[in-house]
């Protein structure tokens, strides 16, 4: 028993080293291609996260919204464009650390017809299709940007308290920490609005539908596109690279802690 515990502890240290390497690797990257090149070099040097058998993917990664439901907008860019851009930057960093990633979309089209006359039902159907699209994944992470009055700004991450026995909250808290730190690294000391239960939003349908799958899930609202300063920040390549590092860092921390003997 002691030997097994020591082995898990050694693996945790290795995963922590991989986390540090993976979240710092893209500092010099300025395009998705450059990020992929640097992440590929990481694959030969960083300790890999242990993949689990019996899963279709380790990470189901959802770039929020689509051309049919653009989401928020700012700086002349729709949310659906920024979410896909950032998600595509996240993928090579996670893959370099040994994780299998399934994207819910690779272009700007929705997965469903988006034809239901009721917007809530239309959203529910689309989000159910996205969860199904990644198959049996270990976790599900949805990338979004916020909207609202122009004065609002900051980063917040949502989880569903009823989802996966509290694992969603642990994932959301890890993402929140890393996204906030990554934005600070490019000179934007963002307001930390915390990891929050999605029931606090007050939507008519209660929950965010993307958090209703069977796997631990979290939804990041990294910046407010409705805030002119934060919308302008998102036009910067280094800021989008930083967000990719933040998401990847949170995901890697989650998996490192999941394999720790100290984690219940």
ROVEXRO-408704 format. One line per 10 residues: number of its first residue (from 1); their letters; for each residue x, y, z of N, C-alpha, C, O. Coordinates in steps of 0.05 Angstrom, whole numbers. Layout:
N
NUM) a) X Y Z X Y Z X Y Z X Y Z ~ ...;
***
This chain:
264
1) xxxxxxxxxx) 17 -24 0 0 0 0 17 25 0 11 44 -14 ~ 39 25 16 57 48 17 71 52 -9 75 74 -18 ~ 78 30 -22 92 32 -48 73 44 -69 82 61 -85 ~ 48 36 -69 29 47 -88 25 76 -83 23 92 -102 ~ 23 84 -58 19 112 -51 43 128 -60 39 150 -70 ~ 67 118 -56 91 132 -64 92 135 -94 101 156 -104 ~ 83 114 -109 82 116 -138 63 138 -147 70 153 -166 ~ 40 140 -134 21 161 -142 32 188 -136 28 207 -151 ~ 47 190 -113 58 216 -106 80 224 -127 81 247 -135 ~ 96 205 -135 117 210 -155 104 219 -181 113 238 -194;
11) xxxxxxxxxx) 82 206 -189 67 214 -213 57 242 -211 57 257 -230 ~ 47 249 -187 36 276 -183 58 297 -187 53 318 -199 ~ 82 292 -176 104 311 -180 111 314 -209 116 336 -219 ~ 111 291 -224 117 292 -252 95 308 -267 102 324 -285 ~ 70 304 -260 49 319 -273 51 349 -267 45 365 -284 ~ 59 356 -242 62 384 -236 84 396 -253 81 418 -263 ~ 106 381 -258 127 391 -275 117 395 -303 124 414 -317 ~ 101 376 -312 89 378 -339 71 402 -341 70 415 -362 ~ 55 407 -320 37 430 -319 53 456 -323 45 473 -339 ~ 75 459 -307 91 483 -309 102 487 -337 101 509 -348;
21) xxxxxxxxxx) 113 465 -348 124 467 -375 103 473 -396 108 490 -413 ~ 80 460 -394 60 464 -414 48 492 -413 42 503 -434 ~ 44 503 -390 31 529 -388 50 552 -393 42 575 -397 ~ 76 546 -394 95 567 -401 105 565 -429 118 583 -440 ~ 99 542 -443 112 537 -468 103 557 -490 119 562 -508 ~ 79 568 -488 69 585 -510 75 614 -506 63 630 -520 ~ 92 622 -487 97 650 -482 106 664 -507 99 687 -512 ~ 123 650 -524 133 663 -547 116 659 -572 121 670 -593 ~ 95 642 -570 78 637 -593 60 660 -599 49 672 -581 ~ 57 666 -625 39 688 -632 18 680 -652 1 696 -659;
31) xxxxxxxxxx) 18 655 -662 -3 645 -679 -9 616 -672 7 604 -658 ~ -32 605 -680 -38 577 -674 -16 559 -685 -10 539 -673 ~ -5 565 -709 16 548 -720 41 549 -703 54 528 -698 ~ 48 573 -693 72 575 -676 67 560 -650 85 547 -640 ~ 43 563 -639 36 549 -615 39 518 -619 49 504 -601 ~ 29 509 -642 31 480 -647 60 471 -649 67 450 -639 ~ 77 487 -662 106 480 -664 119 478 -637 133 459 -631 ~ 113 498 -620 126 497 -593 114 475 -576 129 461 -562 ~ 88 470 -579 76 448 -563 87 421 -572 90 403 -556 ~ 93 418 -598 104 393 -608 131 387 -595 137 364 -589;
41) xxxxxxxxxx) 147 408 -591 173 404 -578 169 396 -549 186 382 -538 ~ 147 405 -537 142 398 -509 137 368 -506 143 356 -485 ~ 126 356 -526 118 328 -525 142 310 -518 138 288 -506 ~ 166 318 -526 189 301 -521 203 308 -494 222 294 -486 ~ 194 329 -481 208 337 -456 191 338 -432 201 334 -410 ~ 164 342 -434 147 345 -411 135 318 -404 127 303 -421 ~ 133 312 -378 120 287 -369 91 287 -378 77 308 -377 ~ 82 265 -388 55 263 -399 34 257 -377 40 243 -358 ~ 10 269 -380 -12 262 -362 -21 233 -369 -22 226 -393 ~ -26 218 -349 -35 190 -354 -63 190 -365 -82 199 -352;
51) xxxxxxxxxx) -66 179 -389 -92 176 -402 -107 153 -389 -95 134 -380 ~ -134 155 -388 -150 133 -376 -162 117 -399 -171 127 -419 ~ -162 90 -395 -174 72 -414 -204 74 -412 -215 82 -391 ~ -218 68 -434 -247 67 -433 -260 93 -439 -285 95 -438 ~ -245 114 -446 -256 140 -454 -250 146 -483 -229 138 -494 ~ -268 160 -496 -264 169 -523 -244 192 -525 -230 195 -545 ~ -243 208 -504 -225 231 -503 -221 238 -474 -237 232 -456 ~ -198 251 -468 -193 261 -442 -208 288 -437 -219 292 -415 ~ -209 305 -457 -221 331 -455 -240 336 -478 -232 335 -501 ~ -265 340 -471 -284 351 -491 -283 381 -489 -289 393 -469;
61) xxxxxxxxxx) -275 394 -511 -270 423 -511 -290 436 -530 -292 430 -554 ~ -306 454 -518 -328 466 -533 -323 496 -538 -325 512 -519 ~ -318 504 -563 -317 533 -569 -346 543 -570 -361 536 -588 ~ -353 559 -551 -381 567 -548 -392 582 -571 -378 597 -586 ~ -419 579 -575 -434 594 -596 -426 585 -624 -410 566 -628 ~ -438 598 -644 -433 592 -672 -443 615 -689 -452 635 -678 ~ -441 612 -715 -451 633 -733 -481 637 -729 -491 659 -734 ~ -495 617 -720 -524 619 -717 -532 632 -691 -554 643 -689 ~ -515 632 -671 -520 646 -646 -494 658 -637 -479 646 -622 ~ -488 682 -646 -461 693 -645 -451 698 -616 -427 701 -612;
71) xxxxxxxxxx) -470 700 -597 -461 707 -570 -456 736 -567 -469 753 -580 ~ -438 744 -549 -431 772 -545 -414 781 -569 -405 766 -586 ~ -409 807 -570 -392 818 -591 -378 843 -580 -387 856 -562 ~ -355 849 -592 -339 872 -584 -314 875 -601 -303 854 -609 ~ -306 899 -606 -283 903 -623 -287 894 -652 -267 889 -666 ~ -312 892 -660 -318 883 -687 -317 853 -691 -317 843 -713 ~ -315 838 -669 -312 808 -671 -334 795 -653 -339 805 -631 ~ -346 774 -664 -366 760 -649 -353 739 -630 -331 729 -635 ~ -367 733 -608 -358 714 -589 -351 687 -602 -331 675 -595 ~ -368 678 -620 -364 652 -633 -337 651 -648 -325 629 -650;
81) xxxxxxxxxx) -327 673 -658 -301 673 -671 -278 671 -651 -259 656 -656 ~ -280 686 -630 -258 685 -609 -257 658 -595 -236 648 -589 ~ -280 646 -590 -280 620 -575 -266 598 -592 -251 582 -581 ~ -272 598 -618 -259 578 -635 -229 583 -637 -213 564 -636 ~ -221 608 -639 -193 615 -641 -178 606 -616 -156 594 -618 ~ -189 612 -593 -175 605 -568 -175 574 -564 -155 563 -556 ~ -197 561 -571 -198 532 -568 -177 518 -585 -164 499 -577 ~ -173 528 -610 -153 517 -627 -125 521 -617 -107 506 -625 ~ -121 541 -601 -94 546 -588 -90 527 -564 -68 520 -557 ~ -112 520 -551 -111 502 -528 -103 474 -536 -87 461 -522;
91) xxxxxxxxxx) -114 465 -558 -111 437 -566 -82 427 -567 -76 407 -555 ~ -63 441 -581 -36 430 -583 -22 429 -557 -5 412 -552 ~ -28 447 -538 -15 447 -512 -24 422 -496 -7 409 -484 ~ -50 417 -497 -60 393 -483 -49 367 -496 -42 348 -482 ~ -49 367 -522 -40 342 -536 -10 338 -530 -1 315 -528 ~ 5 359 -528 34 356 -522 38 344 -494 59 332 -489 ~ 19 349 -476 20 337 -449 9 309 -448 7 298 -426 ~ 0 298 -471 -9 271 -471 -39 267 -470 -48 245 -467 ~ -54 289 -472 -83 287 -470 -96 285 -497 -87 298 -517 ~ -118 270 -499 -133 268 -523 -156 289 -522 -171 289 -502;
101) xxxxxxxxxx) -159 305 -542 -178 327 -542 -198 323 -564 -191 318 -587 ~ -224 326 -558 -245 326 -578 -259 353 -578 -270 361 -558 ~ -258 367 -601 -272 393 -604 -301 388 -612 -307 370 -627 ~ -319 404 -601 -347 402 -609 -352 414 -636 -370 405 -650 ~ -336 433 -644 -338 444 -671 -311 453 -681 -294 461 -665 ~ -306 451 -707 -281 459 -719 -285 482 -739 -266 491 -751 ~ -310 491 -742 -316 513 -759 -338 530 -746 -344 525 -722 ~ -349 549 -760 -368 567 -747 -397 558 -749 -415 573 -741 ~ -402 534 -758 -430 525 -761 -440 511 -736 -424 498 -722 ~ -466 513 -730 -477 499 -707 -479 469 -713 -477 461 -736;
111) xxxxxxxxxx) -483 453 -693 -486 424 -697 -515 416 -704 -520 395 -715 ~ -534 433 -697 -562 427 -702 -574 449 -719 -561 469 -726 ~ -600 445 -727 -613 463 -745 -618 490 -732 -623 510 -746 ~ -618 492 -705 -624 517 -691 -651 529 -701 -653 553 -705 ~ -670 512 -705 -695 520 -717 -719 522 -698 -740 531 -705 ~ -715 512 -673 -738 512 -655 -746 541 -649 -729 558 -644 ~ -772 547 -649 -781 575 -644 -775 586 -617 -774 610 -613 ~ -771 568 -597 -765 577 -570 -735 577 -566 -722 557 -569 ~ -724 600 -558 -695 603 -556 -683 585 -535 -661 574 -539 ~ -697 581 -513 -687 563 -492 -685 535 -501 -665 521 -497;
121) xxxxxxxxxx) -706 525 -515 -706 498 -525 -685 495 -547 -672 475 -550 ~ -683 516 -564 -663 516 -585 -635 513 -573 -618 498 -584 ~ -629 527 -552 -603 526 -539 -599 498 -526 -577 487 -528 ~ -620 488 -513 -617 462 -500 -610 440 -521 -593 423 -515 ~ -624 440 -543 -619 420 -564 -590 422 -575 -577 401 -578 ~ -581 446 -580 -554 450 -590 -533 441 -570 -514 427 -577 ~ -537 448 -544 -517 440 -524 -517 410 -519 -496 399 -514 ~ -540 398 -521 -541 369 -518 -526 355 -540 -512 335 -536 ~ -528 366 -565 -513 355 -587 -483 359 -584 -468 341 -592 ~ -475 381 -572 -446 386 -568 -435 366 -548 -413 356 -551;
131) xxxxxxxxxx) -449 362 -526 -440 342 -506 -438 315 -519 -418 300 -513 ~ -457 307 -535 -457 281 -548 -433 279 -568 -422 258 -572 ~ -426 302 -580 -406 301 -601 -378 293 -591 -362 282 -607 ~ -372 298 -566 -345 291 -555 -345 262 -545 -323 253 -537 ~ -367 249 -544 -368 221 -535 -364 220 -505 -372 238 -490 ~ -353 198 -496 -348 193 -468 -321 205 -460 -300 192 -462 ~ -322 230 -452 -297 245 -445 -294 246 -415 -314 244 -400 ~ -270 249 -406 -265 250 -377 -275 277 -365 -286 277 -343 ~ -272 299 -380 -282 325 -372 -292 340 -396 -286 333 -419 ~ -308 361 -391 -319 377 -412 -314 407 -404 -323 416 -383;
141) xxxxxxxxxx) -301 421 -422 -295 450 -417 -306 466 -440 -300 462 -463 ~ -322 486 -433 -335 504 -453 -322 531 -451 -321 543 -430 ~ -313 541 -474 -299 567 -476 -318 589 -484 -331 587 -505 ~ -321 609 -468 -340 631 -474 -327 658 -467 -306 660 -455 ~ -341 679 -476 -335 707 -467 -361 720 -459 -382 713 -469 ~ -358 739 -441 -382 750 -428 -393 774 -443 -380 786 -460 ~ -417 781 -436 -430 805 -446 -447 818 -425 -454 805 -405 ~ -453 843 -428 -469 858 -408 -464 888 -411 -454 897 -431 ~ -471 903 -390 -464 932 -390 -435 936 -395 -418 921 -386 ~ -428 958 -408 -400 963 -416 -381 966 -392 -357 961 -395;
151) xxxxxxxxxx) -392 973 -369 -375 976 -345 -366 950 -333 -346 949 -318 ~ -380 928 -339 -373 902 -327 -347 892 -340 -343 894 -364 ~ -330 880 -323 -305 867 -333 -297 845 -314 -307 844 -291 ~ -278 829 -323 -267 808 -305 -271 780 -316 -282 776 -338 ~ -262 761 -300 -262 733 -308 -278 717 -287 -275 721 -263 ~ -295 699 -297 -310 682 -280 -314 655 -294 -314 653 -318 ~ -316 634 -278 -319 607 -288 -342 593 -274 -345 596 -249 ~ -358 579 -289 -383 567 -278 -381 536 -276 -368 524 -293 ~ -395 526 -257 -398 497 -254 -427 492 -244 -441 510 -236 ~ -435 467 -246 -462 459 -236 -458 443 -211 -445 422 -211;
161) xxxxxxxxxx) -469 452 -189 -464 439 -163 -475 410 -162 -465 394 -146 ~ -493 403 -180 -505 376 -181 -489 358 -199 -496 334 -202 ~ -468 368 -211 -454 353 -232 -430 339 -220 -412 351 -209 ~ -428 312 -224 -405 296 -218 -394 299 -190 -369 299 -186 ~ -411 302 -171 -403 301 -143 -383 322 -135 -365 315 -119 ~ -384 345 -145 -366 367 -137 -341 369 -154 -326 388 -151 ~ -337 350 -173 -313 351 -190 -315 375 -209 -294 386 -217 ~ -339 383 -217 -342 406 -234 -332 431 -221 -319 448 -234 ~ -337 433 -195 -328 457 -181 -297 457 -179 -285 478 -183 ~ -285 434 -174 -256 432 -173 -243 440 -199 -223 454 -200;
171) xxxxxxxxxx) -255 431 -221 -246 438 -248 -249 468 -253 -230 481 -263 ~ -272 479 -246 -277 508 -250 -257 525 -234 -247 545 -244 ~ -251 517 -209 -233 532 -193 -204 531 -204 -190 551 -203 ~ -196 508 -215 -169 506 -227 -168 524 -252 -148 538 -256 ~ -189 523 -268 -189 540 -292 -188 569 -285 -173 585 -297 ~ -204 577 -265 -206 605 -257 -178 615 -248 -170 637 -257 ~ -165 600 -232 -138 609 -222 -119 613 -245 -105 633 -246 ~ -118 594 -264 -98 595 -285 -105 617 -306 -87 630 -316 ~ -130 620 -312 -138 641 -331 -131 669 -321 -121 685 -335 ~ -138 673 -295 -132 699 -283 -102 705 -283 -93 726 -290;
181) xxxxxxxxxx) -86 684 -276 -57 687 -275 -46 692 -303 -27 708 -307 ~ -56 678 -323 -47 681 -350 -52 709 -361 -35 720 -375 ~ -75 720 -355 -82 747 -364 -63 767 -351 -55 787 -363 ~ -57 763 -325 -39 781 -311 -11 780 -324 3 800 -324 ~ -4 757 -335 23 754 -347 26 771 -372 49 776 -381 ~ 4 780 -385 6 797 -408 -2 826 -402 -10 841 -419 ~ -1 832 -376 -5 860 -368 -34 867 -363 -41 891 -363 ~ -52 848 -359 -80 854 -354 -88 841 -327 -97 818 -327 ~ -84 856 -305 -92 845 -279 -123 844 -276 -135 862 -265 ~ -134 824 -288 -163 822 -290 -177 820 -263 -165 810 -244;
191) xxxxxxxxxx) -201 829 -261 -217 826 -237 -225 796 -235 -236 785 -254 ~ -218 784 -212 -225 756 -208 -253 754 -196 -257 759 -173 ~ -272 746 -213 -300 744 -204 -306 716 -193 -329 711 -184 ~ -286 698 -194 -289 673 -180 -301 650 -196 -312 654 -218 ~ -300 626 -184 -314 603 -195 -341 602 -182 -343 603 -157 ~ -362 601 -198 -389 605 -188 -408 583 -197 -406 572 -219 ~ -426 576 -179 -448 558 -186 -466 571 -207 -473 594 -205 ~ -472 556 -228 -487 568 -250 -516 576 -242 -529 591 -256 ~ -526 565 -219 -552 573 -210 -553 603 -202 -575 614 -199 ~ -529 615 -197 -529 643 -189 -534 662 -212 -539 686 -208;
201) xxxxxxxxxx) -534 652 -237 -537 669 -260 -566 679 -262 -571 702 -270 ~ -585 662 -255 -613 671 -256 -625 668 -284 -645 681 -290 ~ -614 650 -300 -626 645 -327 -654 633 -323 -659 620 -303 ~ -671 637 -342 -698 626 -340 -698 595 -337 -715 584 -324 ~ -678 582 -350 -676 553 -349 -659 542 -327 -653 518 -326 ~ -650 560 -309 -637 551 -285 -607 544 -288 -590 557 -276 ~ -601 525 -305 -574 516 -309 -564 525 -337 -579 530 -355 ~ -537 526 -340 -525 528 -366 -526 500 -378 -515 481 -366 ~ -538 496 -401 -542 470 -412 -516 455 -418 -515 431 -417 ~ -494 470 -423 -469 457 -428 -457 443 -404 -438 428 -406;
211) xxxxxxxxxx) -468 449 -380 -459 437 -355 -477 414 -346 -476 405 -324 ~ -494 404 -364 -513 383 -357 -506 356 -367 -522 337 -365 ~ -481 352 -376 -473 325 -383 -466 309 -359 -468 318 -336 ~ -457 284 -363 -451 266 -341 -423 269 -331 -416 258 -310 ~ -406 284 -345 -378 287 -338 -373 312 -322 -389 331 -324 ~ -351 314 -307 -344 339 -294 -341 361 -316 -327 357 -336 ~ -355 383 -311 -356 404 -332 -352 432 -320 -359 437 -297 ~ -342 450 -336 -339 478 -328 -341 495 -353 -335 487 -375 ~ -350 520 -348 -353 539 -370 -339 565 -362 -346 577 -342 ~ -319 573 -379 -304 597 -373 -314 621 -388 -320 620 -412;
221) xxxxxxxxxx) -317 643 -373 -324 669 -385 -300 687 -379 -299 701 -359 ~ -280 686 -397 -254 696 -391 -253 727 -390 -238 738 -373 ~ -267 740 -407 -267 769 -409 -295 779 -418 -310 763 -429 ~ -301 804 -414 -326 816 -424 -321 829 -451 -307 849 -453 ~ -333 817 -472 -331 829 -499 -346 856 -500 -341 872 -517 ~ -365 859 -482 -381 884 -481 -365 907 -468 -374 930 -469 ~ -342 901 -456 -325 921 -444 -304 929 -465 -289 912 -474 ~ -302 955 -472 -284 963 -494 -255 955 -488 -241 947 -507 ~ -246 958 -464 -218 951 -457 -213 921 -461 -192 913 -473 ~ -231 905 -451 -226 876 -453 -231 866 -481 -218 847 -490;
231) xxxxxxxxxx) -249 878 -496 -253 871 -524 -228 877 -540 -220 861 -557 ~ -215 900 -535 -191 907 -549 -168 888 -541 -152 881 -558 ~ -167 879 -516 -147 860 -508 -149 834 -524 -129 823 -531 ~ -173 826 -530 -177 801 -544 -168 802 -573 -165 782 -586 ~ -163 826 -584 -153 829 -611 -123 824 -612 -111 822 -633 ~ -110 821 -588 -81 816 -587 -75 786 -587 -88 771 -573 ~ -56 779 -605 -48 751 -606 -38 741 -579 -44 718 -571 ~ -22 757 -565 -10 748 -540 -31 743 -519 -28 726 -502 ~ -53 758 -520 -74 754 -500 -89 728 -506 -96 714 -487 ~ -94 722 -531 -107 697 -538 -89 673 -532 -99 652 -523;
241) xxxxxxxxxx) -63 676 -536 -44 655 -528 -45 651 -498 -44 629 -488 ~ -46 674 -483 -47 672 -454 -72 657 -444 -71 641 -426 ~ -95 663 -457 -119 649 -449 -116 619 -454 -126 603 -438 ~ -104 611 -476 -100 583 -482 -82 570 -460 -88 548 -452 ~ -61 585 -452 -44 574 -430 -61 571 -404 -57 552 -389 ~ -78 591 -399 -94 590 -375 -113 566 -375 -114 551 -355 ~ -127 562 -396 -145 538 -398 -129 513 -395 -136 495 -380 ~ -107 510 -410 -91 486 -409 -80 481 -381 -80 459 -372 ~ -70 503 -368 -59 500 -342 -80 490 -322 -74 473 -305 ~ -104 501 -323 -126 492 -305 -133 463 -310 -137 448 -291;
251) xxxxxxxxxx) -134 455 -335 -141 427 -341 -119 408 -331 -125 387 -320 ~ -94 415 -336 -72 398 -327 -71 397 -296 -64 376 -285 ~ -76 419 -283 -77 418 -254 -99 400 -244 -95 384 -225 ~ -122 401 -257 -144 384 -249 -136 354 -251 -141 339 -233 ~ -124 347 -273 -116 319 -277 -94 311 -258 -93 288 -248 ~ -75 329 -253 -53 323 -234 -64 318 -206 -56 299 -193 ~ -83 335 -197 -95 331 -171 -113 306 -170 -115 293 -149 ~ -125 300 -192 -142 276 -193 -126 251 -189 -137 231 -179 ~ -101 251 -196 -83 228 -193 -67 229 -167 -49 213 -163 ~ -73 249 -150 -58 252 -125 -71 235 -103 -96 234 -101;
261) xxxx) -55 222 -86 -67 208 -63 -80 226 -43 -95 217 -26 ~ -75 252 -45 -86 271 -26 -114 280 -35 -129 293 -19 ~ -122 274 -60 -148 282 -70 -169 260 -63 -165 237 -70 ~ -191 268 -50 -211 248 -44 -222 234 -69 -239 217 -67;
***
